[in-house]
Amino acid sequence: MKLKKDYDYEEDEVEKKYNELTDYEKDEILENNYRKVNRQKVFKLQNAFLTEKSCKQHIESNSYHYEKPRDYLSHANRNTDMETIMKFLCELNGGKMHK
């Protein structure tokens, strides 16, 4: 691929070398020498709580650690390990796990 010229002039050494590169080599140079500037805000899960109440208490008492904290619900549907743990914890209090 040659550089498009809008006017007539002689190629300098850099342009000659550039024009001799393959597309793969050009992509490789760009990938390795330019930093990416696009940024995305990613929400990082910080902790796990068994109840919403304990989650909100934690956020309230540790709000200085977080920027715009959010509570997030995750479930253990069809996760047999988590169901076993939940059942065990419920039975510790003499209760039964609801279905």
Secondary structure, DSSP 8 states (H G I E B T S, - for coil): -----SS-----HHHHHHHHS-HHHHHHHHHHHS---------------SSHHHHHHHHHHTGGG-SS--------TT-HHHHHHHHHHHHHTT-----
